[in-house]
Amino acid sequence: MKTKYAYIYLAILLCGALWTSTSSFAPPQKASAAELTNLFLSEAKKIQTMTFQIEKRERIAGKMDVQINQVKFNRKPMKVYMRQDSPQQGMEVLFVEGENNNKLLVNTNGFPWVSLNLDPYNSKVRNNQHHTIHESGYDYVAGIITKYMEKYKPHLSQIIVNDGTVVWDNRECHKVIINNPNFKYVDYTVKKGEDLNSIARKLNLSEYMIMEKNKLKDYDDVRAGQVIKVPEDYGLKIILYLDKKTNLALIIKVYDDLGLFEEYKYSKLVLNPKIHPQEFTKNFGTYKF
């Protein structure tokens, strides 16, 4: 039986895109897939606030775990409010960088019927989750893609392709596929003071993928000198649905050697709305912390 904390988190990874605004400039009519991807990275840097619905699908123990959440997001300082629609309807999470000892305020909308203050890296919080609150926003995925494009720069025209037009949430999108024929696992020797979180951040990888591959019990279940398997890159394939009007990703899919690893779908998106500071406090409006 899943712990109630399994649904605390997040659907906030890779937050971004917009609904009511348009990009500051349009791509060339015959832009390459690599150029479209670079436009996405450029536009992502302009995001300061957003509200959206996100459907998050992540592979956990061979099965896709699905969550649907309503989110308010402020980039700097990072502030996130999330209310879950499914499967733990009514659960709320509030995080404000630099406040509450950088802990999450969580209303589980169930037992123990009190709001909890939890470390974002707590193993119960992270149960059945690929990411933490700290990967919220486009910056995380942009960093992964930027490193990938720098690493394979001489071959971008071969490995990043435009697969035509698709429609998501009534928005026409470029379907961009980033293939990685070199994806494989290699040996990595754990250094003193490292855990899977620090290793993944250093190498721009998924700590959950590393934990799963090595059949580890937790993110700190390693010791200095231990040899583990890590992927050379974040994924075997990444698929982006890039809104033709905004150049931002509305759908992000990541595949590894076993198939679909994670998928994030954004709808009801509003970019850079004015969010009153009180909306990131526990006593705002209809919040039930």
Secondary structure, DSSP 8 states (H G I E B T S, - for coil): ---GGGGTS-S-BT----SS---SS---TT--HHHHHHHHHHHHTT--EEEEEEEEEEEETTEEEEEEEEEEEETTTTEEEEEEEESSTT-EEEEETTSGGG-EEEE-SSTT-S-EEE-TT-HHHHTT-S--GGGBBHHHHHHHHHHHHHHTGGGHHHHEEEEEEEEETTEEEEEEEEE-TT--EEEEE--TT--HHHHHHHHT--HHHHHHHTT-SSTT---TT-EEEEESSS-SEEEEEEETTT--EEEEEEEETTEEEEEEEEEEEEES----GGGGSTTSTT---
